Amino acid sequence: MVASQNPLAGSAQLLSLPDPLLLALVPLLERAPAGLFPRARRLYFDKYPLEGRPQELDQAAHHTAFRTFVLRETLSQPDTPERPAARAAAPAPKLHELALVHWHALNQAPREDVLDYLRQRWQLEPSSLEAMGESWFREGGAWVRVTLPGADPAPVEADPESTP
């Protein structure tokens, strides 16, 4: 059996995030499917919030109005000097955006409530917030796109009509 690697190793960007966010990211990244399986990894991040396992959160005595999901990450080779062992290392994740879901709500939460939650729960000051029109889940869940400080700009999707 291979010992699991620290999912934050080689990612200076992740290590610069606030401690509460790091503490939540480590177990999530350890359990997430490998980057070789991007669709499975995306489905995992869409299902499991940073606050913990959904079934445990639903059974908890104290319910929060929000759940936080990894929305956009990229994987690259670790930020280490070139060594033969580094080539075999797992790709280093870089986190760009989170989705903050107003849990089981159809309407967006007030912007100040969103900012208060991000500050109190994750000690995070986002670069930007964007309320999204569609629900996170079929049965609801209004959500906000949270861009992290220092995040790379989101790629612009090509318009299939403009391709020659």
N, C-alpha and C positions, 0 to 999 in steps of 0.2 A: 504494500500500500504506500502511495506517495504522500508525503506530508504536504498539507495545504500551505500555499504561500500567502503572505500578507497581501491582500488585494490592493493595499495602498502603496506598497513598495514601488519605488520608481516614479511616483506621481507627486511631484512637488506641488502641483495645483491642488490636489485633494488634501495634502498635508497642511495647506494654508487655510483651509476652511475652519470655521468655529468648532470647538470640541464637541458640543452636543450633536452637531451634524455628522462629524467623524464617527462618533460612537454608534450612531444609528446606521451609517453607511457600511461599516466593516462587516457586520453579520449579513447584511443584505447582499453585498458583493461576494461574500464567501459562498453563499447559497445559490447565487444566480448562475444560470448556464454560461458556459464559456463563450467568449467572443466569436468562436468559430461557428456558433449557432445564433446568428443575430435575431432571427425571428423568435426563437424560444426565449432569448434574453429579453427582448422587447415585451413579450407577453408576460414574463415574470415581473418586470418592472411596472407594468400596467396593473398588475394584480396585488402586489405586496407593497404596502406603504412603509415609509421609514419609521413610523411610530411603533411598528410591530406586526405580528401575524393578525390578519383580519378577525379570525375566530376568537383570539384572545382579547382583542380590542372590543369586540361586540359583547363579550361576557364581563368586561371590566365594570366596576361600580361607577367609575367616573368616565363619561363619554365626552370626547372633545368634538367640537363642531367641524374640525378640519382633519384631513389626512393628506400626507405629503408623499408624492411619488417622484421617482426619477423620470424625467421627461426626455432629456437629451444628454447623451454622453458620447464621447469618442474614445476609441482605444488606439494606443500607439505604443511603440517600443519604449521600455522604461528609460527614464532620464538618467542613465548611468554611463560611465566611460565605456567605450567599445571593448568588450572582452568576449571570448568565445562563450562563456556561460551566460552572458547577457542576451545573446541571440536566442537562447532556449527559454528565457524567462517569459512569463505570461505578459501580454500587453498591459500597459498601464492605463487605467481609465482616467478620463478627464471629464468632469461634470460641468455642464453648461447651463441646463435649465431644470427646474423642478415644476411639478404641477401641484398646486395646492387646491384640494377638492373640498368644497363646502358639502360635508357629508350628508347624503340623502336629501339634499335641498335642491329645489328647482331654480331658485333665484340666487344671484351673486350675493356674497356677503359684502357689507360695507368695506371700502378700501382700508379704513383705519383698523377694522377688526383683523383684516388679513395681515397688515403690517405689524400689529400688536402680537399676533400669533407667531409670525416669523421671528420677531425680536425676542419674545419670551421663550419660545420652545427651542429655536435653533440658533439664537443670538446672531441673526442674519439681517443684513441691510442689503436688499436686492438692488441690482442696477436698474431693473425695470419690472413693472407688473403689467400684464395684459389680460383683461377679462375675456374669456373665450365664449363664443355663442353656443357651441354644442355642449352636451352633457358628457361627463367622463364615463358614465355607465348608461346602459339603456334605460334604467329606472330612475335616473337623475344624477345629481352630483355636478352642480355648477362649479366651474374651476377657473383658476387664474394661472397663467404662464408666468413663472418667476425666473427671471434671468439673473444668474449669479454674477457677483463682481468679477471682472476679468475674463468673462466667458467669451469664447469666439462667437462671431455673428452667426446666426442661423443660416444654413444654406438656402438659397432661393431655388424653389422648385421650377424646373423648366416648363414652359407652356408648350404642350405638344403641338399646338396650332402654329407656333412660331418656328418650328424646326423645318429646315428646307427638305 
